[in-house]
Amino acid sequence: MISKMTHVTVYVLDQESAFDFYTNKLGFKVVTDVPMGKDGRWLTVSPPEQPGFEIVLFPVAKSNMSKETADTLRELVKKGTFGIAVFTCRDIFATYEELRVKGVEFTKVPTKEFYGTEAIFKDDSGNWFSLAQIN
Amino acid sequence: MTFTILGMEDPQYPKMYLYRRLVQAKLFIDTHYAEPIDLDNIADEANFSKFHFIKLFKNIYHKTPHQYLISVRIEKAMELLRSGTPVSIVCYAVGFESLSSFSGLFKRIAGTTPSGYLARQQKLRTQRAESPLAFIPGCFAEKNGWLKKTQF
């Protein structure tokens, strides 16, 4: 029986820039950062209160996939095709304000929904995430 | 009265000007944790009475500004220790004024002494350098051809 999800992959266009975005802007913690292969590293981060859940910041690179796949995937990521996940927070207005000040791009400002208050932001590659404060 | 945010006037928004000041205070701590921060000054700058400021800050961050400052300093200390910086340097680099208060607070928050933490992290670093694949789920390593190169 499956018990938990421990890793999820997010395809990023530039690992260095993703590292900065996820740690310095979102405030996530680096779990593992080891060099792997010629143009990438094994880089995982976790939300501050969820150390057992690792987001694998996986580079879209020719060494990992065919050139055709890499080119297609890069275009798709860039144009915001992938909605990855929902993050929750205790206070969405404070979190929104902090991320906004840090330059995170929001495509939806905090808005009341039937389940709580929700905003949507994009990472530095184009992946989007929902930020929610659940009722 | 409604408050404007990003040009939107919406009565469902709470008092955003309060949030702005509290977030600014939090970010001030995030940036200046290594300096001797006078939390009274932050309250003044945010235009709050000290009591009101602490109460609002705690509502949002579940810690008083002082507790938050300490937690940021310890967090940064852990980062520095992970990279191998000696304890006596880390202590002052993150804004503590004495080794004993640093060690005491570190132990209370991290559950181990700074030197114990440093030693354990050094060991982990060595292991990681020697066998990086032990830290990567096998499926990813296999998919990327890392297993074949290094182990078989």
Chai-1 contact restraints between the chains, C-beta under 6 A:
chainA,res_idxA,chainB,res_idxB,connection_type,confidence,min_distance_angstrom,max_distance_angstrom,comment,restraint_id
A,T32,B,F135,contact,1.0,0.0,6.0,A-B,restraint_1
A,V34,B,R128,contact,1.0,0.0,6.0,A-B,restraint_2
A,V34,B,P132,contact,1.0,0.0,6.0,A-B,restraint_3
A,M36,B,W146,contact,1.0,0.0,6.0,A-B,restraint_4
A,W42,B,I136,contact,1.0,0.0,6.0,A-B,restraint_5
A,N64,B,N144,contact,1.0,0.0,6.0,A-B,restraint_6
A,D91,B,I60,contact,1.0,0.0,6.0,A-B,restraint_7
A,F93,B,P14,contact,1.0,0.0,6.0,A-B,restraint_8
A,F93,B,Y19,contact,1.0,0.0,6.0,A-B,restraint_9
A,A94,B,Y19,contact,1.0,0.0,6.0,A-B,restraint_10
A,A94,B,V23,contact,1.0,0.0,6.0,A-B,restraint_11
A,A94,B,I60,contact,1.0,0.0,6.0,A-B,restraint_12
A,E97,B,Y19,contact,1.0,0.0,6.0,A-B,restraint_13
A,E97,B,V23,contact,1.0,0.0,6.0,A-B,restraint_14
A,E98,B,V23,contact,1.0,0.0,6.0,A-B,restraint_15
A,V109,B,L6,contact,1.0,0.0,6.0,A-B,restraint_16
A,K112,B,Q12,contact,1.0,0.0,6.0,A-B,restraint_17
